Amino acid sequence: MSQGHSTSDSEQQIPASQLEGVTTVPDAIELSDDIYEQIIQQVREISDSIHSGNSRATETEAPAVLEEAVDLCPAAPLTLEAAGISLVQLSDLVLKLMYLQGTQSALELCRQVRLPFSVLLEALNFLKRDYSIEATSGEMDVVPGRRFQLTENGRNRAREAFEVCRYVGPAPVSLEHYVRQCRLQAIKYAQLAPEGLERAIDDLILDQELIQRLGPAVASGHSIFFYGPSGNGKTVIAKALGRWLNCFAGAIYVPYAVTVENQMIAVFDPSVHRTVPGQKSEPLDDWVLSEKAQKADLRWQQVSRPFIVTGGELTLEALELRFNSASGYYTAPLQMKSNGGVFLLDDFGRQLIPAAQLRNRWIQPLEERMDSLSLASGKKIRIPFEQLVVFSTNLKLEGLVDSAFLRRVRHKFEISYPSESRFREIFKQACEKSRIHYDDWIVSRLFSTYFGPESLPKASDPHDLLDVVQAICRFRGEPPHLSENIAIQAFQECVGGPNLAN
């Protein structure tokens, strides 16, 4: 996982109870050496990825430099109270890091938990007074360059901390701070320019009326519902909107983890959150030692706005907190990971769960912009629901949606069949992309012979037809070209089959 390190061992059970205080555990449970070897290896790998700031890209590629989100940058805390985490949590995190990596200086620990020295100092002094750590030099004062090691008591307590939660990585942020940050970077406050939308839909041929409606719909930050017959661009348009926000709407900040009720929720996910290239930051050592209130909180990662796409595979479980009993912490659900970005629910109504059940799951969050999640203990927590939710379906609306749902979905777009003139433009563009000479007479022939009231042309037909044309030409050993015979054969193969819609 990107947001920190965990170890998993299917045979090792993690206690459900939380650690109430940092105390000596005389009979600490021993885990096998091979498990801790795995932990050490995973922590080293994640540490490298955290320090390098690299992560896997999503399906869209961002421009080299995104708009700076200076005003959105969370400020680094200067005290433990301002950091929003407990002394117990930070102390346990330090103990686990030292158990895995051995002797550490205070400066090295600051780099790993992503907190300034003034904050970590409180935990180090506490652990020193409790005889859990000791300076290798025998000195008493805690200074940035001084190296510390675990005592026997510290090693026992580190093992006990691992039994409760195996997260090792940047310190978490509080739920209160997370809620405030999500509000600040909501889409409705983003600087969205028409030029960005034009670049995102540059390869799409759309009606100007539709384009003029799409911009304000996205800028509102409210949900969007696309409906209409299949093959006419609903998913393509929705993905273009996601690309607009992902690439041209500035950066936001996502925490590695959030703490709530002494529980840890891992949020940062490199498969969803792509770090912004070319970030400028002061040297890490200067950041650790600085006492400037203006410096950035490095527990937050600057990323382009996330864009999550899900379809028929979506389950209700994917929308809830997932607790891993082996690792002892939660993984954020999809809607939490998509905060500040776009959550596209494609093929709405084709999920295995009943449409009414899925529909009802969204009503409260869409109305209140807050979502209720349950911890394993049964306690409910509320998290921000600050993303652009886009629904897309080609099913009949009867039985799929109701008036209560549609009232909460602010913007509705029917994406129907293209006009003849737009179809010709789409066909010409498809020919250019396929490097096939466009012949308008052949398109006219298709309209006069094959298309009609019972068989309307779809926006996807040119692309599908040209795919078959290329296959026919390859099989014949001919260069790709469009002739009447080949076009008719391709049409009957992929478009003119049985009218299943009827």
Disulfide bonds with the S-S distance in Angstrom:
none
